[in-house]
Amino acid sequence: MPDTRPLVLDVDGTFLRTDMLMECFWAGLGRAPLATLRAVFAHMRDRAALKAALARIAPLRVDLLPVNAQVAELAEGARGEGREVILASASDISLVGPLADHAGMDGVLASDGVTNLRGEAKASALTDIFGKGEFIYAGDSRTDLPVWQASGHAIVVGHAGGAARKLAGGRVGVTELAHGWRWVDLARAMRPHQWVKNALLILPMLAAQDFGLAPLLLVLLGIVAFSAAASCIYIVNDLLDLEADRLHPTKCRRPFASGKVPIAAGMVACGVLGLLALGIGAALGWKFLGVVVLYMILSLAYSLRLKRLRWVDIATLAALYTLRVVAGAAASQVDASVFMLVFIFPVFLTLGCVKRLTELTLAKTDERLPGRGYGRLDRGDLLNVASLGMAGAMVIFFMYSFSDQARALYPNQWLLWMAEIPIGAWLFRMIRLGYFGQQDYDPIVFALRDKRGIGLLLITLALMFFAAGLWPRFFG
C-alpha cells in the first residue's frame, strides 16, 4: 500500500543550505547596522520576536537562497506521489511563507513573532494537525528530536548531534541523508590566494636596502598577522554581501553564498582570525598593532558602507593597500619614505579603478553593479581617474629621484629614471586589460599570474638594484 503521509520539511539546514535568522542578521548589518544591533539587544531573550524584527529590517530574496538538492528531490518525489509537502520552520512566517510559495509547497508552519516554532512547540503543532505518527519529518538538528519522535518516519539530514543513533531501535523508522561542510571550503572562504598582497609589507625593507635577518623575521610575522586580519574581514565581507554575491556570475559560487559552509562556522572562524591578528600585532609593538586595528576598522567600514559610495570605495581600497606598506615599516622598524607612501597611493588608486573597470566590462547588463555605485556609463570616468593615477605615480617617482634619500640610496640616478619606463608600461597594461575585460576581477591576483606583467616588474627591480649598486654587493 503506498505511503500517503505528508512530508514535512524543516527549512534552515534542511530544505535550505543556510539559516534564515543568520541571513537576516547579516543582511541587516549591511543595510541598517544600528537598527539591527538594537533589535538584537532588545529581543535577545525572545527568539520569536527577534526573528520577526530582523525579518522586518532585512527581508530576504527567497528565490536566491541556496536549496539542498537532496531534500528538494525528496519533495519533488513526494509531490509526484500525490502527497502533501509542507514547510515547518522556526524562522519567521514573513520569510517562510514566500519561500513556500516560491517552492510550490502545499502548506507552511512557522514562528509568528510570539511563538518560536521549534522543538516541542513544532512537535505539538504538527501532532495537532496530522496526529501522532501520521507525518514524515525531515530535519537537521538535535532540537528536532521531539518532532522526529512524534513523526511516523524520521529523515535525518547530516549528523544532527547523533539524532539518528538515538532514534535507532525505537518505533520511528530512520532515513539518513549525508550533509555537511568541508574544511577546504572554509579555507577557500579565507581567500589564502589574497595573502600574497601582504608581501607589500616587505617594501619598506627593500626601499631602505635593509636585508637583515632580524627585520625580515619581524616582517614575516607581520605578514601572518595581516593575512589573518584580511581573512577575517574577507569572511565578514562575504557574509554582508550574500545577496549581491548570489546575483554575481562567479561570486555566487563562494562558500557562504552557495551554502557550502554554514554562516555560523564563518562567524567562529572570523573571531579566531581576528584574535590571531591582534595577538601577533600586540607582540610586534603598539605601532604595528595600531596599524592592524586601523586596517581592520577601515576594512569593516568599507564592507558595511564605503564600498557602496562612488569614488570613496576606490580611495579606500588604495588606502588599505598603503596601510600594508606602513605596517611593514612598523614591523621591521624601518623608516618609510614619505615619497614611497605618496607614490604607492596613486598606484593602488589606479588598480582600484582597474578592478571596477573589469567588473563593469564583464557585467551582462547596463544596470549598476549589485552592492556598488557604478554602471557601464562610468567606464569613461574610471578610465580617466586610472590614467591620472598612473601619471601621478610617475611624477612622484621622478620627484623622488631628486630627494636626498634617493641620492644616498641610488647613486646612478639615470638608471632610476630608466626604471620609470617598465613601471609606466606595467600600469598602462593593467589599465588596458581592465578596460577591455581581459583580466581577473582582482587586479593584484591577476598581476601575480600575468607573465608579461611580472617581466616588467622584474625589469623595474633589476634597474633599481643597478641604480643602487646592489648587484656588485650581492655577487662580488
Phi, psi and omega in degrees: 000128183293147179282122182252005182293142179294151176259119180253127184245128166293160183260296187292116179082356180241282177291323177256150175268034180204179180239122187292329177295314178296321178300315180295320181300311183286325175295322178294320177299324180286324186267316183215076187301317182294316179296322179295314180294323176298318180296320180296314181289326182288326186242027185302327183263000180236092187296323180296315179293322179298314181297319179293319181294315180293325178294328177288321181290319185223075175299142186261152169276098188293339180289345180264348185292138183289131183258142175285113187299323180297314182290322177298324177293320175300315180297318180297319178296318179296319178296323178296334178272002179083016181265153176288143174236124188232141172266129176231111190224152172279352176289166187287146183298331180295341177257318184291325179301306177298327177296317179297319178295317181296322183273358178072035179282162182269346181189170183209139171232139182199170175295150186234019182091343178244310180258128175269105189279079176216158176059234183300322180297319179291318179300317180295317181296316181291323179294321178298325183278313189252339186094151182295130179078008184254022177210159176253133185235133176246125179213179186223005188230156176299333179293345178277358184305314178299327180290315177300319181293335178271350184273174175268339178203138183253129172251112184259118182263117181078198184287319177054038178064028180076023183297322181299321179294322180290328180278339182299137179088352178273191182282343184268126175289152186232133170240130181254136174244123180293132179199137179178191179228160185248145178300327182295328178288323175295319177298322179296325178294336177283350178053061180300335178295340179279346182298336182299337177300333183285358171298345176300339179296340181280342186305315179301322177298315180295316182295325179273357181056040178256105185249031179288154181290319183300308178296328178296318179296321178296320179294321178298320174298320177298322178296320177298315180298315180292327177295318178295317179297317180296316180296322176302313182287326176301318179295314178302316180299316179295322180290326177286335187254023186304312182293315180298320180295323181290340176271353184270143184297330180244326181293343178298344180269001178298152189304318182279320180296323181274351180083011180289334178232132179296149178300321181299321178296322177295323180294320178295314179300321180299316179297317180296315181295320178297317179294322178297315180298315182290324179296313178294321179301317179295323180293332182272357176115159186293330179295312180295318179301319179298320179293319179298314180297316178299317179301315182292321179294314180294322177296319178294318177298322177298315181294321184282320189219312194297330182291347179268355183259123180302135178071322176298321181298318181291319178296323178294318177301316179297321179295322180295321176293319180296325178299330177297320179293317177299320179296322178298321178293320180292322181289316183275352182060036176255137179289122179278132178292135177299322179299320181296317180294319179292327177289318184296321185300308179294333175299313182283337171296319176298315182292328175296318176297321179298321179300313180291322177301316180298314181299318181290320180294323182274353179294148184270345180229172178271000180290164178296147178299138179303125178076007180233167183258019186240146170234177184299333179294345181272000184298322180296316179295319178297320178297319180295315180295320178299318180294321177296321177298317178298314180297318179298318179297319180295319180294317181295320178298319179294319178296324180298325183299342179262359182285160179299321180296317181295319180296326180286323185270332185233084181300324181272082188298323184296330176290330175294322176295320179298329181295341179294332184296305179293331176296311179298320180296321180294315179296318178299319179297317180297317180297313182299313182294323178293319182296325180264009176067032184256025176217180182288162177297336178249112185296328180292315179297319178298317183300329181282350177249353184274106186298317180295318178297318178298321177299317179296320179293322178293323176297317177302312181297318180297317179296321179291324176294320176296317180299327181274351183072030184278333183299314177299324180294322181285318190245007177073000000 
